[in-house]
Amino acid sequence: MSAFTQLRLVNHFAALEQAYSSRVEPMPLTEPKMAHFNQALAAEIGLPAGAGDDPEVLAVMAGNAQLPGGKTVSAVYAGHQFGVYVPQLGDGRAMLLAQTQNEAGDLFELQLKGSGMTPYSRFADGRAVLRSSIREYLCSEAMHGLGVPTTRALSLVSSSDPVRRERMETAAVVCRVAPSFVRFGSFEYFYYGERFERLQPLADHVINHYFPHLREATDKYERWLAEVVDRTAALMAQWQSVGFCHGVMNTDNFSILGLTLDYGPFGFLDGFDSSHVCNHTDEGGRYAYEEQPKIGYWNCSRLLQATLPLLDLNPEKAVEKANDILARYPDQYAEGVLTLWCKKLGLREVRAGDRELANAFLNVLDAGKDDFTRSFRALAQIQRDNSRIPVLRDEIKNVEAFDAWLENYRARLQSDSEEDGERAARMNTVNPKFVLRNHLLQTAIEKAEAGDFSEIAHLFEVMQKPFEEHPEYSDYAAPAPDWAAQLSVSCSS
């Protein structure tokens, strides 16, 4: 029996008119190997146990066979790339195999990335290399482990087929999974192309399947866009709170569902640097860490511009409604990120002065470029009284500023009645011990390129549960080595 017979295929996106996508066929890989398979996600989708060892599953995940009952398409979209509008982009190396629905009613789109050329490849080869595929496969699951909304990854397939980027590398295919891969740029494509009649069917598709509580609302487009803005603001707050830098925050990389989408040049902060730019292609620092919340706001403004015809037939009223929706973002972000910082500080509720307390700690870290993840994790060891010097103090470079902050922090903790142990346990559920640092990825990549995929498996195991201790993997929580500063990622990563 086929492993795919248990899947309930619905193919909602592929059922839309041809204006939204093109039928495609994957390009087979030579002698594909299953480098890693996400069995937990497979079970969620409805695949049977052991699916990762099934030759038929390998063939489909490699692009060497069609998924039975699937409709393989690549979507068209546009986008603002580094602030400049590009009228047609699209899935240049991605193919949607099918959409399935599990017994709980959850929707999953299965998309191959790196499976060959599409009508939107724009002279590219449509392939992905093992290096970038490992980064996407592991980071999407690492973000899921952190509780950050994200696309997921089902499988990582490798091959010896050559692919040229900055150097000659080998090919790989990732099967990405999300309820939907519709993005802000999907609407921009039809708006700026003055094909306004295509906006409503796409919006209805999104609302009907992903915002079903709005289906019958008379103002459903306004309420839908307000939720998208809220989700985007919340996502930006979550990125900031875990020290995640995206690198290519173009509108074509922003999910209409508020998911982290497209893992190219990304990075988690090692030493805290508010102006850190993780993508060396971003010479102007447009997508620096401290700029990410502003870019989220700007991208929402572009989405609202592209959906004006849905808001009102009167252009002036449409703009007024769009501005009202966009005005939600600043407060949504500010409140969301403050709540997260307070949780990371172990504060049970947000009070006056807590924003200044959180910012002061970030300023201490910024001044010394102290390790972001380790510093927040170590806060749990601080006691309310002054009897013990915290271990964290040994890792802070600006000790004088830290001591002054610590006095205020302890005073704030003393205003709560919670015991130190209870607070520490709670803090360790929001401050991860592990994040997917670039040097950890680099080690996994180098081993995999030599034919050893064991490091991928180790990192995958740890990053699924990054808040747990994992004493056998304590080295993964160590400060980044000096050579990590020389690692560079770009738009080809």
C-alpha positions as CSV (number, residue, x, y, z in Angstrom):
1,M,0.0,0.0,0.0
2,S,1.3,3.5,-0.9
3,A,2.3,5.7,2.0
4,F,0.3,8.5,0.4
5,T,-3.1,6.6,0.3
6,Q,-3.8,7.9,3.8
7,L,-3.6,11.5,2.7
8,R,-6.8,13.4,2.2
9,L,-5.9,15.7,-0.8
10,V,-7.9,18.9,-1.2
11,N,-5.6,21.1,-3.5
12,H,-7.5,24.3,-2.8
13,F,-4.8,26.6,-4.2
14,A,-4.3,24.6,-7.4
15,A,-8.0,24.7,-8.0
16,L,-7.9,28.5,-8.5
17,E,-7.8,29.8,-12.0
18,Q,-4.5,29.6,-14.0
19,A,-3.9,33.3,-13.4
20,Y,-2.5,32.5,-10.0
21,S,-0.1,29.6,-10.9
22,S,1.3,27.5,-13.6
23,R,1.3,23.7,-13.9
24,V,4.9,22.4,-13.7
25,E,6.8,19.1,-13.3
26,P,9.8,18.5,-11.1
27,M,13.2,17.8,-12.5
28,P,14.5,14.4,-11.2
29,L,17.6,14.1,-9.1
30,T,20.3,11.5,-9.7
31,E,20.5,8.8,-7.1
32,P,18.7,10.8,-4.4
33,K,19.3,10.1,-0.7
34,M,17.1,10.9,2.3
35,A,19.5,13.0,4.4
36,H,16.8,13.6,7.1
37,F,13.1,13.1,7.5
38,N,10.8,14.8,10.0
39,Q,8.7,11.9,11.2
40,A,6.9,13.9,13.8
41,L,5.6,16.3,11.2
42,A,4.8,13.4,8.8
43,A,2.6,11.9,11.5
44,E,0.8,15.3,11.9
45,I,0.1,15.4,8.2
46,G,-1.2,11.9,8.2
47,L,1.7,9.9,6.7
48,P,2.4,6.5,8.3
49,A,5.2,5.6,10.7
50,G,8.4,4.7,8.8
51,A,7.4,6.9,5.8
52,G,10.9,8.3,5.6
53,D,12.3,4.9,4.7
54,D,9.7,4.3,2.0
55,P,11.3,4.4,-1.6
56,E,8.1,5.9,-2.9
57,V,8.2,8.8,-0.4
58,L,11.9,9.4,-1.3
59,A,11.0,9.5,-5.0
60,V,8.3,12.1,-4.5
61,M,10.3,14.2,-2.0
62,A,13.2,14.2,-4.6
63,G,11.0,15.3,-7.4
64,N,11.5,12.0,-9.2
65,A,7.9,11.0,-9.0
66,Q,4.5,12.7,-8.9
67,L,2.5,12.6,-5.6
68,P,-0.5,10.5,-6.4
69,G,-3.5,12.8,-6.7
70,G,-1.5,15.9,-6.4
71,K,-1.6,18.9,-8.8
72,T,1.9,20.3,-9.1
73,V,2.0,24.1,-9.6
74,S,4.2,27.1,-9.1
75,A,2.7,30.3,-7.9
76,V,3.2,33.7,-9.5
77,Y,3.7,36.9,-7.3
78,A,5.5,40.2,-7.3
79,G,7.2,42.1,-4.5
80,H,9.2,45.0,-3.2
81,Q,12.8,43.8,-3.0
82,F,14.9,46.0,-0.8
83,G,12.3,48.7,-1.3
84,V,12.2,48.5,-5.1
85,Y,9.1,47.0,-6.8
86,V,9.7,44.0,-9.1
87,P,6.6,43.3,-11.2
88,Q,7.0,39.6,-11.6
89,L,8.7,37.1,-9.3
90,G,7.1,33.8,-8.5
91,D,8.2,30.4,-7.4
92,G,11.4,30.2,-9.3
93,R,12.6,27.0,-7.7
94,A,9.6,25.9,-5.7
95,M,6.7,23.6,-6.7
96,L,3.5,23.0,-4.7
97,L,2.9,19.2,-4.9
98,A,-0.4,19.1,-3.2
99,Q,-2.5,20.3,-0.3
100,T,-3.8,17.8,2.3
101,Q,-6.0,18.0,5.3
102,N,-5.6,15.7,8.3
103,E,-8.3,14.3,10.5
104,A,-8.2,17.3,12.8
105,G,-9.0,19.5,9.8
106,D,-5.6,21.1,9.6
107,L,-4.4,22.1,6.1
108,F,-0.9,21.4,4.9
109,E,0.6,22.5,1.6
110,L,3.6,20.3,0.5
111,Q,6.1,22.3,-1.5
112,L,9.4,21.2,-3.0
113,K,12.2,23.8,-3.0
114,G,15.0,23.1,-5.4
115,S,13.1,20.8,-7.7
116,G,13.9,22.5,-11.0
117,M,13.0,25.3,-13.4
118,T,9.5,26.9,-13.5
119,P,8.1,29.7,-15.7
120,Y,9.3,32.1,-13.0
121,S,12.9,31.0,-12.8
122,R,14.1,34.0,-14.7
123,F,17.2,32.4,-16.3
124,A,18.0,30.5,-13.0
125,D,18.4,26.7,-12.8
126,G,15.6,26.2,-10.3
127,R,17.9,24.1,-8.2
128,A,18.9,24.5,-4.5
129,V,22.3,23.4,-3.1
130,L,22.8,21.2,-0.1
131,R,24.2,24.1,1.9
132,S,21.2,26.3,1.7
133,S,18.8,23.4,2.0
134,I,20.3,22.3,5.3
135,R,20.0,25.9,6.6
136,E,16.3,26.0,5.6
137,Y,15.4,22.5,6.8
138,L,17.0,23.0,10.2
139,C,16.0,26.6,10.9
140,S,12.3,26.2,10.0
141,E,12.1,23.4,12.6
142,A,14.3,25.4,15.1
143,M,11.9,28.3,14.9
144,H,9.0,26.0,15.4
145,G,10.7,24.6,18.5
146,L,11.0,28.2,19.8
147,G,7.3,28.7,19.3
148,V,7.7,31.2,16.5
149,P,5.1,30.9,13.7
150,T,6.9,29.5,10.6
151,T,6.8,27.3,7.6
152,R,8.0,23.8,8.5
153,A,10.2,21.2,6.8
154,L,9.3,17.5,6.1
155,S,12.3,16.2,4.3
156,L,15.8,16.9,3.1
157,V,17.0,15.0,0.1
158,S,20.5,15.2,-1.3
159,S,22.1,14.2,-4.6
160,S,25.5,14.3,-6.2
161,D,24.1,16.4,-9.1
162,P,26.4,19.5,-9.6
163,V,25.0,23.0,-9.1
164,R,27.0,26.2,-9.5
165,R,26.6,29.1,-7.1
166,E,29.7,31.0,-5.9
167,R,31.4,27.6,-6.3
168,M,30.4,24.2,-7.6
169,E,28.1,22.5,-5.1
170,T,25.7,19.6,-5.0
171,A,21.9,19.6,-5.3
172,A,19.3,19.1,-2.6
173,V,15.6,19.4,-2.3
174,V,13.6,20.4,0.8
175,C,9.9,19.7,1.2
176,R,8.5,22.8,2.9
177,V,5.2,22.6,4.6
178,A,2.7,25.4,5.5
179,P,-1.1,25.8,5.6
180,S,-0.5,28.3,2.7
181,F,2.4,29.9,0.9
182,V,0.3,32.9,-0.3
183,R,2.3,36.1,0.5
184,F,2.0,39.9,0.4
185,G,3.5,39.9,-3.1
186,S,0.7,37.6,-4.4
187,F,-1.7,40.6,-4.1
188,E,0.9,43.1,-5.3
189,Y,1.2,41.2,-8.6
190,F,-2.4,41.8,-9.5
191,Y,-2.8,45.3,-8.1
192,Y,0.2,46.8,-9.8
193,G,-0.6,44.9,-13.0
194,E,-4.1,46.6,-12.8
195,R,-5.8,43.2,-12.8
196,F,-8.0,44.2,-9.9
197,E,-10.6,41.5,-10.7
198,R,-8.1,38.9,-9.6
199,L,-7.7,40.3,-6.0
200,Q,-11.1,39.2,-4.7
201,P,-10.9,35.5,-5.7
202,L,-7.5,35.3,-4.1
203,A,-8.6,37.1,-0.9
204,D,-11.7,34.9,-0.7
205,H,-9.5,31.8,-1.0
206,V,-7.4,33.0,1.9
207,I,-10.4,34.0,4.0
208,N,-12.5,30.9,3.3
209,H,-9.7,28.4,4.2
210,Y,-7.6,30.3,6.8
211,F,-9.9,32.9,8.4
212,P,-13.2,31.0,8.2
213,H,-14.7,33.0,11.1
214,L,-14.8,36.0,8.7
215,R,-16.6,34.3,5.8
216,E,-20.0,35.8,6.5
217,A,-18.8,39.2,7.8
218,T,-20.1,42.2,5.8
219,D,-16.7,43.9,6.4
220,K,-14.6,40.7,6.0
221,Y,-11.8,42.3,4.0
222,E,-11.2,45.0,6.5
223,R,-11.3,42.5,9.4
224,W,-9.1,40.1,7.5
225,L,-6.4,42.7,6.8
226,A,-6.5,43.9,10.4
227,E,-5.7,40.3,11.5
228,V,-2.9,40.1,9.0
229,V,-1.4,43.3,10.4
230,D,-1.8,42.0,13.9
231,R,-0.1,38.7,13.1
232,T,2.7,40.5,11.3
233,A,3.3,42.8,14.3
234,A,3.3,39.8,16.6
235,L,5.7,38.0,14.4
236,M,8.2,40.9,14.4
237,A,8.0,41.0,18.2
238,Q,8.8,37.3,18.4
239,W,11.7,37.6,16.0
240,Q,13.2,40.4,18.2
241,S,12.7,38.5,21.4
242,V,14.7,35.4,20.2
243,G,17.3,37.5,18.4
244,F,16.4,36.3,14.9
245,C,17.4,38.3,11.9
246,H,15.7,37.5,8.6
247,G,18.0,39.1,6.1
248,V,15.6,39.4,3.1
249,M,12.4,41.0,4.4
250,N,11.0,41.7,1.0
251,T,7.2,41.7,0.6
252,D,7.4,38.5,-1.5
253,N,8.8,36.8,1.6
254,F,6.0,37.9,4.0
255,S,3.3,35.4,4.6
256,I,-0.4,36.3,4.5
257,L,-0.7,34.0,7.6
258,G,2.0,35.7,9.6
259,L,4.5,32.9,9.3
260,T,8.3,33.2,9.0
261,L,8.8,32.5,5.3
262,D,11.9,31.8,3.2
263,Y,15.1,31.0,5.1
264,G,17.9,32.4,3.0
265,P,20.4,34.7,4.6
266,F,19.2,34.5,8.2
267,G,21.0,34.4,11.5
268,F,20.5,34.4,15.3
269,L,22.4,37.0,17.2
270,D,25.5,35.8,19.0
271,G,26.8,38.9,20.7
272,F,24.0,41.4,20.9
273,D,24.3,44.2,18.3
274,S,21.2,46.2,17.7
275,S,22.5,47.3,14.3
276,H,23.5,43.8,13.2
277,V,23.0,43.0,9.5
278,C,23.0,39.2,8.8
279,N,23.0,39.5,5.0
280,H,26.2,40.8,3.5
281,T,24.2,41.6,0.3
282,D,22.3,44.2,2.3
283,E,24.9,46.9,2.1
284,G,22.6,49.6,3.3
285,G,21.5,47.7,6.4
286,R,17.8,48.0,5.4
287,Y,17.0,44.7,7.2
288,A,19.2,45.2,10.3
289,Y,17.9,43.7,13.5
290,E,16.8,47.0,14.9
291,E,15.0,47.9,11.6
292,Q,12.9,44.7,11.4
293,P,9.8,46.0,13.3
294,K,9.8,49.1,11.0
295,I,10.1,47.0,7.9
296,G,7.2,44.8,9.1
297,Y,5.1,48.0,9.3
298,W,6.2,49.2,5.8
299,N,5.4,45.8,4.3
300,C,2.0,45.9,5.8
301,S,1.5,49.3,4.2
302,R,2.4,47.7,0.8
303,L,-0.2,45.0,1.3
304,L,-2.9,47.5,2.2
305,Q,-2.0,49.5,-0.9
306,A,-2.4,46.4,-3.0
307,T,-5.8,45.5,-1.5
308,L,-7.4,49.0,-1.7
309,P,-9.9,47.8,-4.3
310,L,-11.2,45.3,-1.8
311,L,-11.8,47.9,0.9
312,D,-14.1,50.3,-0.9
313,L,-15.1,51.3,-4.4
314,N,-14.5,54.9,-3.4
315,P,-10.8,55.4,-3.6
316,E,-10.7,58.0,-0.8
317,K,-12.7,55.8,1.6
318,A,-10.5,52.9,0.7
319,V,-7.4,54.8,1.7
320,E,-9.0,56.0,4.9
321,K,-9.9,52.4,5.8
322,A,-6.4,51.2,4.9
323,N,-4.8,53.9,7.1
324,D,-7.0,52.9,10.0
325,I,-6.0,49.3,9.7
326,L,-2.3,50.2,9.4
327,A,-2.6,52.4,12.5
328,R,-3.1,49.2,14.5
329,Y,0.5,48.0,13.9
330,P,2.6,50.3,16.2
331,D,0.6,49.6,19.4
332,Q,0.2,45.9,18.5
333,Y,4.0,45.6,18.1
334,A,4.9,47.8,21.1
335,E,2.6,45.9,23.5
336,G,3.5,42.5,22.1
337,V,7.3,43.0,22.3
338,L,7.1,44.5,25.8
339,T,5.1,41.5,27.0
340,L,7.7,39.2,25.6
341,W,10.6,41.1,27.1
342,C,8.9,41.1,30.5
343,K,8.4,37.3,30.3
344,K,12.1,36.9,29.4
345,L,12.9,39.0,32.5
346,G,10.7,36.7,34.6
347,L,8.1,39.4,35.4
348,R,4.6,38.1,35.9
349,E,2.9,41.2,34.7
350,V,3.8,44.4,32.8
351,R,4.1,47.5,35.1
352,A,5.1,51.0,34.7
353,G,8.9,51.2,34.3
354,D,9.3,47.7,32.9
355,R,9.9,48.9,29.3
356,E,12.8,51.0,30.6
357,L,14.1,48.1,32.7
358,A,14.1,45.8,29.6
359,N,15.7,48.4,27.4
360,A,18.4,49.1,29.9
361,F,19.4,45.4,29.9
362,L,19.5,45.4,26.2
363,N,21.7,48.5,26.3
364,V,24.1,46.7,28.7
365,L,24.3,43.8,26.2
366,D,24.7,46.1,23.2
367,A,27.5,48.1,24.8
368,G,29.6,45.0,25.3
369,K,28.3,42.9,22.5
370,D,27.5,40.2,25.1
371,D,25.9,37.0,24.1
372,F,22.2,37.5,23.7
373,T,20.8,34.0,24.2
374,R,23.2,33.0,27.0
375,S,22.6,36.3,28.9
376,F,18.8,35.9,28.9
377,R,19.1,32.3,29.9
378,A,21.4,33.2,32.8
379,L,18.9,35.7,34.2
380,A,17.0,32.8,35.8
381,Q,19.9,32.2,38.2
382,I,19.7,35.7,39.7
383,Q,18.2,35.7,43.2
384,R,16.1,38.6,44.6
385,D,18.5,39.3,47.5
386,N,22.0,40.5,47.3
387,S,23.7,37.5,48.9
388,R,25.1,36.0,45.7
389,I,27.0,37.4,42.7
390,P,25.3,36.1,39.6
391,V,27.2,33.9,37.2
392,L,26.1,36.2,34.4
393,R,28.3,39.0,35.7
394,D,31.4,37.1,34.6
395,E,30.2,37.2,31.0
396,I,29.2,40.9,30.9
397,K,31.9,43.3,29.6
398,N,30.3,46.5,31.0
399,V,30.2,45.4,34.6
400,E,29.6,48.8,36.1
401,A,26.4,49.3,33.9
402,F,25.3,45.7,34.7
403,D,25.7,46.2,38.4
404,A,23.5,49.4,38.3
405,W,20.9,47.5,36.2
406,L,21.0,44.5,38.5
407,E,20.1,46.7,41.5
408,N,17.0,47.9,39.8
409,Y,16.2,44.4,38.5
410,R,16.4,42.9,42.0
411,A,14.2,45.7,43.3
412,R,11.6,44.9,40.7
413,L,11.8,41.1,41.5
414,Q,11.3,41.8,45.2
415,S,8.0,43.6,44.4
416,D,6.7,40.2,43.3
417,S,5.8,37.5,45.8
418,E,7.1,34.6,43.6
419,E,9.9,32.4,44.9
420,D,13.2,32.4,43.0
421,G,12.8,28.8,42.0
422,E,9.3,29.2,40.6
423,R,10.4,32.2,38.6
424,A,13.5,30.5,37.3
425,A,11.4,27.5,36.1
426,R,9.1,29.9,34.3
427,M,11.9,31.9,32.7
428,N,13.5,28.7,31.3
429,T,10.4,28.1,29.3
430,V,10.8,31.3,27.4
431,N,14.5,31.9,27.3
432,P,16.0,29.1,25.2
433,K,19.3,27.4,26.0
434,F,19.9,26.7,22.4
435,V,19.4,28.6,19.1
436,L,20.6,27.6,15.7
437,R,23.7,29.6,15.5
438,N,25.5,30.0,12.2
439,H,28.7,28.2,13.3
440,L,26.6,25.2,14.3
441,L,25.0,25.2,10.9
442,Q,28.4,25.5,9.2
443,T,29.7,22.5,11.0
444,A,26.7,20.5,9.9
445,I,27.1,21.7,6.3
446,E,30.7,20.8,6.1
447,K,30.1,17.3,7.5
448,A,27.2,16.8,5.1
449,E,29.2,17.9,2.1
450,A,31.6,15.1,3.1
451,G,28.8,12.6,3.2
452,D,28.1,12.6,7.0
453,F,24.6,13.7,7.9
454,S,24.9,12.9,11.6
455,E,25.3,16.5,12.7
456,I,22.0,17.4,11.0
457,A,20.3,14.7,13.1
458,H,21.9,16.0,16.3
459,L,20.9,19.6,15.7
460,F,17.4,18.6,14.7
461,E,17.0,16.8,17.9
462,V,18.1,19.7,20.1
463,M,16.4,22.4,18.2
464,Q,13.0,20.7,18.5
465,K,13.2,21.3,22.3
466,P,15.5,24.3,22.7
467,F,14.3,25.1,26.2
468,E,15.4,21.8,27.7
469,E,18.9,21.2,29.2
470,H,20.2,18.5,26.8
471,P,23.4,18.0,28.8
472,E,24.9,15.7,26.1
473,Y,24.8,18.7,23.7
474,S,26.0,21.4,26.1
475,D,28.7,22.5,23.5
476,Y,25.8,23.7,21.3
477,A,25.0,26.3,24.0
478,A,28.6,27.6,24.3
479,P,29.6,31.1,23.1
480,A,30.3,31.3,19.4
481,P,34.0,30.6,18.6
482,D,36.1,33.4,17.2
483,W,35.9,32.0,13.7
484,A,32.2,32.3,13.6
485,A,32.6,36.1,13.1
486,Q,34.1,35.4,9.7
487,L,31.0,33.5,8.5
488,S,29.1,35.4,5.8
489,V,25.7,34.7,4.4
490,S,24.1,36.3,1.4
491,C,21.0,36.1,-0.9
492,S,22.4,32.9,-2.3
493,S,22.7,31.2,1.1
